[in-house]
Amino acid sequence: MNARTVLIVGLVALALVACMASDVLAQQPLKIGLILPMTGPFASTGRQVVAAVKLYVAQHGDVVAGRKIEVLLRDDTNAPETTKRYAQELVVNDHAEVLAGFGLTPLAFAAAPIATAAKTPMIVMCAGTLVIPQKSPYIVRTSFTLPQNTAPIAMWAPKHGIKKVFTLVADYAPGIDSETTFTRVFKANGGEIVGQVRVPVQNPDYAPFVQRAKDAKPDALFVFVPSGEGAAVMKQFAERGLAKGGIKFIGPGDVTDDDILDSMGDAAIGTITSHDYSAAHSSAENVAYVAAFEKANPDMRPNFMSVGGWDGMELVYRVLKKTNGSAEGDKFIAAAKGMSWISPRGKITIDPKTRDIIQDVYIREVKRVNGHLFNVEFDRIPSVQPDGAVE
Ligand code: DHB
C-alpha cells in the first residue's frame, strides 16, 4: 500500500469507528432520574407528575432519536438530604443522564450542586421559587414561578374593588416570593396591605392566622400555600365566616389546586386566582390532555403540577431530537434555550437568558360547572416573564 492508500484506509476506519460509537450511543437507553415526594404531605405533587410522565411516554413512545427512555423513579419523601443522595446515586451508580422532578423548592436547591458537578441536565417540573435556575447552569424549568403567577392577581385586584388586603403565605422561599411580589405590585397599583403573616410549611394550624386576617377587616385575604394545602385554609376561611363578612379570597392558583378543588365545597366558590394552568382551560390541546389523563387515572383530575411533568418530558423529547440523542449537559442546555411549544396550558417558551419558563397566566374564578368545582378562566395575561413582568 502506498501512503495515499494507507491514509484513505485509515480515514475509512476512523469513520467506521465514529459511526459505531454513535450507534452504540443510540442503542443505549437514556435514563431519566425522576425524584419526587411520593409519600408524606406533598405526595399529591409526586402522584400528579408521575401520572403525566407515564401518559407522555405512553402517547409518544419510549424511543426518541434512537434512544430508549427509561424513567427511574425515586421517592424523596420531601426530605432535601434524600433528594441530594438520590440525585448523586442516580448519576453515579445508575448512569442517569437527566435529572427531573423536584416537588418543592428546598428539594430543587438540594439537587442543584449535583447537577452542576456532574454537568447533568436538571429539569425542574414543580418547584416555583424565582432563583432556582440560578442555582445551577444545568437547570431548566417547565413549571412556573411564584412572581409570574402572583403579579397578575396583584394587578387585577385593585381594579376590581379590592383595596385592602391581608396576606398569608407559607413561610419558605416560594411563600416569600409570592408575598414580596404581591406587596410590590399591589401597592404600585394603589392597594394597601393591612397585615401579613407567614405560617409554617409543615403541619400548620391555619385557624389563628385566618382569625387575625378577619380581625384586620380587609377587602380580601391573599393566600399562598403549596399544592395540597389549599383545602385546609379554605376550611378555616369558611368556618370563621370571612366570606359572610364580605372578605374575598384571592391568591396565585396553588390554593385552588385542581387535585383537591372539588373536595372543598361551596366555600371555594367565588375565589379569584391567577395561575398558569386550569383543568378547565378550553383549548383543544387541554381538552385532549384532560380526557387522556382521566382515562388513564380514573380517580384523578390533572393539576398544574401534572403539566409541569408533561412539558418536562416534551422538553426532553424535543432536545433529544435536536441533538440526535445526546443529553450531554452543555449540548442539552444549548438546545433547550429558546424552545417554544403549545402545552395543554397554552404557549410556553424556555427563556434563553434564564432557562426559566415564559407563559400566559390566566385570571380565574371558582365556579360549579356540571356539578363540579373548577377554576373558570376569564382573562389572560400573555407571555408573563419569570420575574412577573408583563409586556
Ligand atoms: C412550591 C411547591 C408547591 O406545591 C407549589 O404549589 C408552589 C411552589 C415550591 O416549593 O416551590
Residues whose N, C-alpha, C, O or C-beta is under 5 A from the ligand:
A	BS01	DHB	G103 L104 T105 C126 A127 G128 T129 P174 V225 P226 S227 D254
